[in-house]
Amino acid sequence: MKFVILIHSNPQPWGHPTSAHTAEYQAQPQQKQDELGARWDKVFGEADANGEIVYGCALGDPAASAIFAYDGKPVVADGPYSESKEHLAGFFLIDVASEARARQIAEVFSCPGDTVELRPTMQPGCEA
């Protein structure tokens, strides 16, 4: 089963890991930051060693994006797409045996200042 882990954040300045650049994470005591980092290292390390991490990528500053829309003809505008507080900061594609395992991995991506979304992929031939 393939899932995408989407990390939404608004680090200031824009940087990765996003948690190192959000006020909410930086406000945590150092011990809590260390615990969150160790939790991520353990679960992500196991998932990577098991071959469950297919691909991951941090994304650049949304201010550097371009938006392509269609209004009778292609229209291009400077990004970011939304005026929301949080933007897509990065993603990971995972391939796991169950949704429970996907949730276990996605859980360690959540940190103060970030919102993490776990979404199944739609594979050709799969029924809805």
N, C-alpha and C positions, 0 to 999 in steps of 0.2 A: 504494500500500500504506500503510495506516495503522497506526501503532504508538503506544503510550503509554510515555513515559519516567516511571517512578515513582522518586521520590527519597526514600529512607528515611534518617532521621537522628535525633539526639537532642541538638540544640543546647541549651546552658545559658548564659544564659536562652534560651527559645524565641525564635527570630528568623530573619530571612531577609536575605541569603542564609545558608543554614544553615552554610556553611563559615566564615563570620565568627564563629560562635558555638560551634564545637566545639573541644575541647581539642586534638584530634589535628591539626587544621588550624592552630590558633594556635601549635602547637609547631614548625611548619615555619619555616625561615629566610625572611625577607622576600623574598629573591630567588625562592625556590620558590613562594611565594604569588603573586608577580607573574607568574611563568611560567604557573601554573595559570589565573590570571585572564585573561591575554592569550590563552591557548589557547581558553578558553571564549568570549571576546569574538569571536575570529576565526571559529570554526566556527559559533557561534550566529548571528552577524551574517550570515554567508553563507547559512545555512539560512533565516533570516528574510527576507532579500532575495530568495531564490529562491521564497518562498511555501511552504516546507516546514513552517514552524511554524504550526499551525492554531490552537492555544490553549495557554495555560499558566497555572497558578495556584499560588501559595504557599498552604499551609494553616495555620490558626491552631493554637495550643497544643492538643495532644490532651487535656489536662486539662479543656478547655472543651467537649469533645464529649459527645454522648449516644448511647447504644447502644439500638437497637430490635431486639428478638428476639420470637420467638413460641413460647409454651409453652401451647398451648390457647387462649391469648388474648394480645394484645399486651403485652409487658413492656418497660418503659423503665428504663434504669439510667444512672448517670453514667459517662463514659468515663474513660480511654481503653479501647479494646476489649481490648488485650492488655497483659500485664505485661512485655512484651519491652523491651529496652534501646532499640531504635530504633522510630520511628513514621513513618508516611507524612507527609512534610513538604511535598510538592508534586508536581505532575505537569505534563507537556507532552504534547499530542497533536500528532503529526507525520504528514505525508503525503508519502511519498518514493517514488522509483522502484524501490528494492530494499532488501532486508534489510541488505545491505552498507552502504548509505548510512545506514540507521537506526542501525546499530552505530557508524558514524563519528560521528554526532551525539551519541548516548547516551554515548559514551566520554568526551566533554569535561565531562559532568556529574559524573564521579567525582572526588571529592576526599577527602583524609584525613578520617575521621569520618563520611562518608556512604557509603551503599550505593545503587547505581543499578540498577534493574531495567528491562529493555526487554521489552515484551510486545506481540505483535500483537493487533489488535482482531479481533473476529469480526463480519463484516459479513453482513447478511441475504443468503441465497442462496449463500454461500461454502461449499464442501465442506471438511470437517475433514481 
